[in-house]
Amino acid sequence: MHTTHGPRIGWQPVEKAAFGLIYGAIMVLSLLLALGDAPEAPFEPALVLFGSVLAVTLAKAFSELLAHGMETGERILTAKAFRTAWAHSHPTLTVANVPTVLFIAVGLEWLAMETAAMLSQVFCVAILTVLGARVGWVIGHSWWLPIGGALFAGALGAALAVLKYAIH
C-alpha cells in the first residue's frame, strides 16, 4: 500500500524570512510603545502601525536595491532587481498584518484598544520565541540551545511589551 503525502513544508521558508520576521516583530513592538489608549480616529492605530511598517519596509527594499547596484554594477531598474529587493524586505511587513487586523477590529468596535495591543504583543513575542528556539536548534541539535534561544528572544520581546505599560 502506497500512500502519498502532500508537499512537506519545512523550516526553509521561515528561516529564509527570519531576518524580516524578527525585525518586523521588534518594529511592531516598538511602534506599540507609542500608541496611546484612546485614538482620535477609530482606525488611526491600524493606519499608523501598518503605514509605519510599510514605510520602513519600502526604505529597506529601496536601500537594498541601490546598495546592490553600487556593489555589483548591475542595473537596478529591472523586474529581477525589484523582486529580489522585495523578497528580502516583505517578511518585515508580513508581521504587521495580524496587529493591523486587530486594530481594524478596534476601529469597528469589535475589540477594545487594550485587547488589540495585548494580542499584538503576544503575537510578536510568540514570533520571537519560536524563531529564538529555531536558532538554538539550528546551532546545536540539543534541547538546551532551543530553550535558551526561546527564552532569550522571547524575553527581549516581553521586555518591549512591558515597557509599553511602564511608559503609559
C-alpha positions as CSV (number, residue, x, y, z in Angstrom):
1,M,0.0,0.0,0.0
2,H,1.5,3.3,-1.1
3,T,0.4,6.5,0.4
4,T,1.3,9.8,-0.8
5,H,1.6,12.8,1.3
6,G,1.3,16.4,0.2
7,P,4.4,18.5,-0.1
8,R,6.4,18.7,3.1
9,I,6.6,22.2,4.3
10,G,9.7,22.6,6.4
11,W,11.5,25.4,8.1
12,Q,13.3,26.6,5.0
13,P,10.8,29.4,4.1
14,V,10.7,30.6,7.7
15,E,14.5,30.5,8.0
16,K,14.8,32.4,4.8
17,A,12.4,35.1,6.1
18,A,13.8,35.1,9.6
19,F,15.6,38.4,9.5
20,G,12.5,40.2,8.3
21,L,10.2,38.4,10.7
22,I,12.4,39.2,13.7
23,Y,12.9,42.8,12.5
24,G,9.2,43.2,11.9
25,A,8.2,41.8,15.3
26,I,10.6,44.1,17.1
27,M,9.4,47.0,15.0
28,V,5.8,46.3,15.7
29,L,6.5,46.0,19.5
30,S,8.4,49.3,19.3
31,L,5.6,51.1,17.5
32,L,3.1,49.8,20.0
33,L,5.1,51.7,22.6
34,A,3.9,55.0,21.0
35,L,0.2,54.1,20.7
36,G,-1.9,55.7,23.3
37,D,-5.0,54.3,24.9
38,A,-7.7,56.5,23.1
39,P,-7.1,57.2,19.4
40,E,-8.5,60.3,18.0
41,A,-9.9,58.5,14.9
42,P,-11.2,54.9,15.1
43,F,-8.8,53.4,12.6
44,E,-5.8,55.6,13.4
45,P,-3.8,52.9,15.2
46,A,-4.2,50.4,12.3
47,L,-3.1,53.1,9.8
48,V,-0.2,54.3,11.9
49,L,1.1,50.8,12.6
50,F,0.7,49.5,9.0
51,G,1.9,52.7,7.4
52,S,5.0,52.9,9.6
53,V,6.0,49.3,9.0
54,L,5.3,49.8,5.2
55,A,7.5,52.9,5.2
56,V,10.3,51.1,6.9
57,T,9.9,48.1,4.6
58,L,10.0,50.2,1.5
59,A,13.0,52.1,2.8
60,K,14.8,48.7,3.4
61,A,13.9,47.5,-0.1
62,F,15.0,50.7,-1.7
63,S,18.2,50.7,0.2
64,E,19.0,47.1,-0.8
65,L,18.2,47.9,-4.4
66,L,20.6,50.9,-4.5
67,A,23.3,49.2,-2.5
68,H,23.2,46.1,-4.7
69,G,23.6,48.3,-7.8
70,M,26.6,50.1,-6.2
71,E,28.2,46.8,-5.1
72,T,27.8,44.9,-8.3
73,G,27.4,47.5,-11.0
74,E,24.2,45.7,-12.1
75,R,21.2,47.7,-13.4
76,I,18.7,48.4,-10.7
77,L,15.6,49.3,-12.7
78,T,14.8,45.7,-13.7
79,A,12.0,43.4,-12.6
80,K,14.6,41.0,-11.2
81,A,16.2,43.6,-9.1
82,F,12.8,44.8,-7.7
83,R,11.7,41.2,-7.0
84,T,15.0,40.5,-5.2
85,A,14.8,43.6,-3.1
86,W,11.1,43.0,-2.2
87,A,11.8,39.3,-1.4
88,H,14.3,40.4,1.2
89,S,12.0,43.0,2.7
90,H,8.4,41.8,2.6
91,P,8.6,39.5,5.7
92,T,9.0,42.6,7.8
93,L,5.7,43.9,6.5
94,T,4.1,40.5,6.9
95,V,4.4,40.6,10.7
96,A,2.3,43.8,10.8
97,N,-0.7,42.2,9.2
98,V,-2.1,40.5,12.3
99,P,-1.7,43.5,14.6
100,T,-3.2,45.7,11.8
101,V,-6.3,43.5,11.6
102,L,-6.6,43.6,15.4
103,F,-6.6,47.4,15.3
104,I,-9.1,47.4,12.5
105,A,-11.3,45.4,14.8
106,V,-10.8,48.2,17.4
107,G,-12.0,50.7,14.8
108,L,-15.0,48.5,14.1
109,E,-15.6,48.4,17.9
110,W,-15.2,44.6,17.9
111,L,-12.2,44.7,20.3
112,A,-11.0,47.1,23.0
113,M,-7.8,49.0,22.3
114,E,-6.1,47.3,25.3
115,T,-7.1,43.9,24.0
116,A,-5.8,44.6,20.5
117,A,-2.5,45.9,21.9
118,M,-2.1,42.9,24.2
119,L,-2.9,40.4,21.5
120,S,-0.5,42.1,19.1
121,Q,2.3,42.0,21.7
122,V,1.6,38.3,22.3
123,F,1.8,37.6,18.6
124,C,5.1,39.4,18.2
125,V,6.6,37.8,21.3
126,A,5.5,34.4,20.0
127,I,7.3,35.0,16.7
128,L,10.4,36.0,18.6
129,T,10.2,33.0,20.9
130,V,9.6,30.4,18.1
131,L,12.4,31.9,16.0
132,G,14.7,32.0,19.0
133,A,14.1,28.4,19.6
134,R,14.7,27.6,15.9
135,V,18.1,29.4,16.0
136,G,19.0,27.3,19.0
137,W,18.0,24.1,17.2
138,V,20.0,25.0,14.1
139,I,23.1,25.9,16.1
140,G,23.0,22.7,18.1
141,H,20.5,19.8,17.9
142,S,20.1,19.5,21.7
143,W,17.2,20.7,23.9
144,W,19.2,23.3,25.8
145,L,20.0,25.7,23.0
146,P,16.5,25.9,21.6
147,I,15.2,26.6,25.2
148,G,17.8,29.2,25.7
149,G,17.2,30.8,22.3
150,A,13.4,30.9,23.0
151,L,13.9,32.4,26.5
152,F,16.4,35.0,25.2
153,A,14.4,36.1,22.2
154,G,11.0,35.9,24.0
155,A,12.4,37.9,27.0
156,L,13.5,40.6,24.6
157,G,10.0,40.9,23.1
158,A,8.4,40.6,26.6
159,A,10.6,43.4,27.8
160,L,9.5,45.7,25.0
161,A,5.8,44.7,25.7
162,V,6.3,45.5,29.4
163,L,8.0,48.8,28.6
164,K,4.8,50.0,26.9
165,Y,2.9,49.7,30.2
166,A,5.8,51.2,32.1
167,I,5.8,54.3,29.8
168,H,2.0,54.7,29.8
